C-alpha cells in the first residue's frame, strides 16, 4: 500500500536528497543540463515537488535542471514526450499516478507504453482528502452524503481531468455512498481550488497540498483523510474509516521514470536520494506494478469510463 511512502512530499525530498552520490554513478554524469518533464500545469504539487527536487539536485550535480510542463490528455502528452526521449538520462518524467498507473486502463490507445518506462524512484506521497467549500455547510462525511442525496446531481466536484486521482476518488465516493455529483474537469489542481474559492465548485477529492492554506483560513472544510492514519498537519481531521467510510483509501504519489532502455547504472544513480526511505529502483518497480493492478481494479469495479 502507498502508505509505506506516506509523508509530506517536500519532507521526503529533503531527507531523500541528503545522501552522497553512489560509487556506481556513470562517469562524468551529468555533463550537461537535465530536463524534468512534468505532465501537469505549473503550481500544482507535481510541479512544486519536481522543483524542490531539482533545486537540491542542481547543487549535488553541478548542472542545471530544466523543468518543462507538457500538459494535456490527463498527463499523457507529457508522458509520451518523455517516453520518446533518448535513453541517456538527460530527460526524465516526474509524474503523479495518472500517466503511469491509470490512463492505460481508461484509454483504448496510448501513444506510449507505461510498462516500458524505467523506474527510478518515488520522491514522496501526500494524502488525498475529502474537501468542501465552507459555504456548503457540512462538517462531516455523513452530512455531505445526506446533503447530496437530498440534491441529486446538483453538487459539483473539480479534478485535474478524466482519469486523474481526484476524478476516480469522487467516482469511488459516489459508488460507495449512493450519491451523484457533477464532474467539472480542469487542467490543474490550482484551477480547481481557485474556483472553489470563488464558489463555482463545491468539492475536491485531491491531495492536501493546495487545500491546506485555505483549510487553515477557514474557507475550506476537510471532512476526512483518505489514508490509514491521520495527517500530522491536520491531526483533528478523521480518517475515512473513522468518518464512516472504510475502504476509501487514496494517496497521491510522485515517481521519477526514465525512457525505455535507460541503463540501470543511470537509474541507480538518480535513485540514491530516496534510499533512506526505501524507494530504490527495484522497489519502485514493484510499487508501480502494485499500483497499476490496484487502479485497474478500482476502474473495473466502479465501471469508470472516459467521458
N, C-alpha and C positions, 0 to 999 in steps of 0.2 A: 504494500500500500504506500501511497505517496508520502504518508506521514513520516517515513524514515528520513525524508529530506526536509521535513517541515520546520521552517524558521523564516523570519522575515528575510526576504531575498538579499537585501543590501548587507545585512549582518553576515549571511553566509558568504557573500563575496568577500567581505572584509577579512574573514577568517581564512577563506579558501586561498586567496592570492598572496598569503603571507609566507608560504613555504618557498625554499630555494629551488632553482632550476635543477632538474634531474640529470644524471650522467648520460642518459640515452638521448638527450636533446640533439637534433640534427645539427651537424657542424655549421656554424655561421648563421643559423636561423635566429631571428628574421633579418634578412639583409635589405629589406625594403618594407614599405608600409603594408599593413594587414587590413583587410576590409571585413567588417561585421555586417552581414545583411540582416536587416530587421524587417519581417514581413507585415508589420503593422505600423500605424502612424506614430509620429513623434509625440512625446508627452505621456504615453501610456507606460505601464510598468515594464513591458517587454523592452521598450526603448530606453527607459531610465536604467534598468538593470544592466543592459548592454553597455551603456555609457559609464556606469560605475566600474564595471569590469575593465573596460577599455582604458580608463584613466589609470588604473593600477597597473595594468599590463604594459602600458606605454613606458612606465618608469622601469619596470623589470627588463623589458626587451630593448629599450633604447630606440624604438621605432614608432612612428605614428600609427594609430589605429583609426581608420576611417569608418564612420557609421553611415550606412546607406539604408534609408527607409524605402522599401519597394512594396507597395501595398496593393490590395485588391484580391477578390475571389477568395475571401476567407483565409488569406495568407498564402495562397497557392502561387501567386505571381512571384513573390519574393523567394519562396522555396524553390521554384523552378529555376530562377536566376542563379541561386547558389548551387543547385544540382548540376547546372551546365558549366560551372567554373572549372578551371584547371585544377587537378588534384595535387597542388603544390603547397597547400596550407595557407595561402595568402588570401583566400576568400572563404569565410566561414558563415554558416547560418546560426543565428541565435533566435530561438523560436519558442513560443508557447505551444500547448498541445495540438491546436487545430491542424496545422500543415503536416505534422509528424504522426499523429495518432488518431485523427478523427476524419479528415477530409476524404481519405481513400475509401471510407465506409459510407460516405454520403454522396460522393460524385461518381458517376459511371465512368468517367475518364479523367485522368490527371496527366499533365504533361511531364510529370516526374514520378519516380518510384520511391516512396518514403523509405522502404526497407533497404534501399541501396545507399542511403546516406551512411557515412562512417561516424558512429557515436563517439563523442569526445568526453563530454561531461554534462552533468546537471548543475547549473550555477546555484540554484536555490528554488524555493517554492513559497507561495503565500496562500493563506486560506481564502476560500470563497465564502461569501456572506449572503444572507437574505436581507436586503436593504430596501427601505421605502422612504419616500419623502415625508417629512414630519407632518405636513398638512393632510396626509391621508388619514391620520387619526387612529392608527392601530399601533399597539405596543407589543404584541405577541404574535407568534405564528398562528395560533388558534383564532385570534381576532382578524388576521388577514384572510384566513380561509373563510370565516363567517362573512366578511365583507364581500369577498369575491363571489361566493355562492349567492349572495343577495343581489349581485350586479354582474351576472354572467356576460363575459365578452366586453366589459366596459373598462376594466383596469388594464393599464399598459405596462410593458417592461421593455427596456432597451438592452441591446447587446452589440458586440462588435461585428455582427453579421451572422448569417446562417452557418451553422456548424461550429461557432465559437462556443467555448465552455459556458458562458452565461446563457446562451440560447438553449443549449442542451440541459443545463441546470433548471431553467424555467420549465421546459417540457417535462422533465422528471417531476418537478414540484406539482405541476398541473395533474399529471397522471396519478401521482400518489395521493393527492387531496381531492380529486374530482372537481377541480376548478378550471376556469377558462380565461386566459389573458390574451391581449392583442400584442403581437411582437412588432417592435419598431427597431429595425436594423440600422446601425451606423457603421462608419469606417474605423472608429476607435473608441475606447472607453471614456476618454476625456469628453468626447461629444455627448455620450450618454449622460455623464454626470452634469454637464452644463445644462442639458435640457431637463434633468430632474430638478436642478436648482431653479429653473425657470417655470417649473410646474407643468411641463409638457409631457413628462413621462413619470409614471408612478413608482416603478421598481427597477432594481438592478440585482441580478444574481451573480455578480462578478466578484473580483478579489478586493482585498482590504485596502490596497494602496491608495486608489483615487477617492475612496469613501471616507477614510479616517478623518481628514481635516473637517469635513462637513458633519460628521457624526459628533465630533468634539464641540463644534459651534452650535449644535442643536438643530441643524437644518435637515439632517437625515436621522433616521432611526434604524439601528441594526437589530433585527429580530433574532438572528441565530447565526452561529458559525458552523459551516458545513465541514466539520472535522471531528476527530475523536476526542480532542481536548480543546479547552477554551484558548482563545488567542491572548497572549500576555499583554498586548497593547490595549485590549478591551476586555479585561477579566470579568466584568459584570455581565457580559453578554453570554447567554447559554449556548451550548452546542445544539445541533439539530435534534440529537437524541433527547437531550434534556428538555427541548422545546416541544417534544411530542411527535417528532418526525424521524424515527430511527431508520437508518439505511440511506438517508440523504447525505452523502459524503462527497465532497469535491474540492480539490486543491489545484491551484494553477501553478505549474512548474515551467522551468525555462531551460532548455537544453541547447548545448553548442554542438553542431554537427558539421562534418566535413563532406565535401563532394565524394562521389563514388571513386574508389581506388586510391583514396588518400592513404599514404603509407602509415603503418601502425606507429612507427617511431615519432612521426609528427603528431599523431593523435595523442600519444602518451605525454609528449612534451606539453601540449596545451592542457592536458588533464591534471598535471601536477598540482595546480592550485586547489583542487577540490578533494585531494586525497584525505585531508583531515576530517572531512565529513562523509567519506566513503564513496564518492562518486567517481571511481576510476572508469576508463573506457569499457572494461568488461562488465562492470556493474551497471553502467549506464545502458549498455545494450540489453541486459536482462530487464532492467526497469522499463525501457521503451517497449519491449515485447509484451510485458505485462500490461502496460497502459493501452497498447493497441487492442489487446484482447478485451480489456475492461470496457473501453469506449465502444467497441463493436457490439458487445453485449448490451450496453445501455441503448445504443441506437436501434438494435433489433427489438429489444424488449419494449421500448417505448414507441416503436414504429415511426421513428423520426425520418423524414424525407426532406430533400432540398425543396424549398418553397418556390 
